[in-house]
Amino acid sequence: EEAQRIGNLITAEMGKSTKEAQGETTYGASQFISELESAYEAFQPEEMSDEHTRSILYRDPLGVSAAITPWNFPMLMPQQCILPSLMAGNSVVFKPSEETPLVGQAYADVLNEFLPDGVLQVVHGADDQGKTLVASEIDLVVFTGSREVGSKILTACGPDLKRVVLELGGKDALIVLEDADIEAAANYAVQNSFRNSGQVCVSTERIYVEEAVADE
């Protein structure tokens, strides 16, 4: 029910088709438990030993994580940025895209039904709020967005040696070799170029085809 409600909000707020919006929220909901389990396993102590020494590596929380997310997947991106930080024991300050503030708030509201007060806080705004958040006394920035903004975040975090996790845009290539299933490659090229109006970080933006099958 919550997934459907947030899916409807995605369509209303950023224009994603009903099918794609409902697919995003349904997929996010289906992956929720597995993402928590994966994070739990990743943060378990590791034991390393030889005939002389036994060491155990523990992972402690960093402190406060800033999650800055884009508008193109306004529920899925927040989930993938926020959950690992929470599972690591950090508190999170979440700034959703200024283009999709209602979806971001709705997702945070769902999590906050179960979290202690203040563990997940939401800040709304655009560039000024993002810059202020990055410059504040946080310990980690998790950002998904453009290369240009990612570069600025990395520069701003450098003097204080803040941890940074960046997922930035690229120029993703589809390579079609002469032994490929040409019909499948063509169908994939169309789907992956135009899915979500092309606003996907791994969308097909260049296609290289071997000359022998180029015409086909």
N, C-alpha and C positions, 0 to 999 in steps of 0.2 A: 504493500500500500504506500509506504514512504517512497519507495523507488519510483512508483508511478507518479506520485505527486511531484517529486523533484524533476522527473522527466518532463512533465507538463510545463514546469517552470523553466526548464532549459529551452524548450521550444518557444515559449512566450518571450523569454528575455534575450536570447541570442540567435534565434531563428533556425536552429537545427531541426530537420524534419522529425516528425513524431516517431517514425521508425528508428531513426538513428539516436534520438534522445532517449527513448525507452530502452534501446539496446545498451547505451552507455550506462544508465543507472542499474539496469538488470545485471549487466556484466560486473559492475562494481560491487553490487550486493552479493553476487555469487562468489566473488574473489575475496570478500572481506575476511572470512575465517582463515582461509589459506594464507593470506598475507600476514595475519597475526601470528599464525603458526610458524611461518618462515622466519619472521623477525625473532620470535622466541628462540628458535633453534640457532639462529645466527649469533645471538647474544649470550649463548651459554659459555661458561668457562672452558678453556682449552688446556689440556694437559700435554706437556712435552717432556720427554724423559730419555735419558740414555743410561749407560751403566754407572755413571757417576752422579748425575744430577736429575732432579725432578722439579719442574717448574709448572706453575698454573697461571694462565693468563685470564684476568678478569677484565670486563669492560664496564666502566663506570659512565653514568650520564655526563654529557658535556654541560648541561645547564638549560639555557633557553634557546630554542630553535625558531628562526623566522621562516615561514613558508610563504613564498610569493608565487602565485599560480596564474596561468593564462585563461583566456576566455573560450578557447576552442573545445576543450573538454572540461567544463566547469565543475563537474563532480569527480571525475576519474583522476584528474591531476591533483586536486587537493587530497584525495584519499591516498595516492601514492607518495605524496610529500609528507603528510601529517602522521599517518599510522606508524611508519618506522621510527620517527622521532619520539612518539609517545611510548612505543614499546621499548625503546632504549632508556626510558626513564626521564626524558626531557619534558619540560613544558614547552608549549608552542604558541607563538603569536602568528596568526594567519591573516595574510592580506590577499583576498581574492581579487581577480581582475575588476577594475572599475567598470568594465562592460557587463559583468555578470555578478553583481554584489548579492542579489537575492538568492541565487543558487548557492553561492559560497556560504552565506549566512544560514540557509536551510540545512546544508550538510553539517555545519558546525553545531547547529541546534540539536541535530540527531545525536551526535557524539556527546554533547554536553549533558544529555539526559542521564548519562552513565559515568561521566568523569567527575572528579572532585572539582570544586569551585576554583576557577582561576588557572587550571592546568591548560586549557585551550581558550585563548582569547582571540577576538576578531577585530582587525583594524580595517576600515574602509577608506578608499581614496585612490589617487592616481600616483603620478611621479613624485610629488612632494612627500606623500606619506610613505612611499616605498624607500626613498632616500633617507628619510628620518629613521625608519625602522632599521635599515642596514647600518646606519651610523650609531644606533643606540647600543646599550650594554647587553648585547646578545652574544651567543657563543658560536652559532652556526646559521648559515643562510642556505636554504634549499630553494632554488629558483628554476623555473621552466619558462623559457621565452626566447627572445631574440639574442643573437650574438652581440649586438651593440650594447644592449642593457647588461648582458652577462659580463662583458668586459668592464663596464663601469662598476658593477658590484664587486668583481674580483679586485679591481684597483682600490676601491673604498675599504675592503676588508684586509688588504695587505698590511697596513701599518700596525694593526692590532693582532695580526695572525689569526683572525677568525676563520674557522673552518667554512668551506664553501663547497656545495654540491650544485653543479650547473648542468642542465639539459637544454642545449641551445639548438637553434635552427640549423639546417644544412642544405645541401644541394644533392638530394638522394638520386642515385643512378640505378636504372633498371638495365641489366645486361642480358641480351638475348643471343645465345650461341646457335650455331646452325643445326645442332641436334635437338633443339628445344621443341616442345609442343607449341607451335606457333599460335594456334587458336587460344590456348590457355594463356599464353604470354600476352596476346592482344587484349583479352578480356581483363586480365589482371592490370595491364597498363591503364585501361580506361577507368576501372574501378578505383585504383589506388591514386590516380591523378585527380579525380573529381570527388572522391569521398569527402564529405563535410566541406564541400566547395573548395577542395584543395588545401584547406586550413588544417593540416596534419603534419606534425614534425617529421614523419617518415613518408610523406607523400612522394610519389614518383615525379621528379622534376626534370630528369634527363633520361633519354633512352638510347642506348648503344646497341645496334643490331649488326651482326656479322653480314658482310656483303652478300654472301650466298643466299640468304633468306630475307634480305632487306625488302625486296619488292613484295614478297608474299606477306 
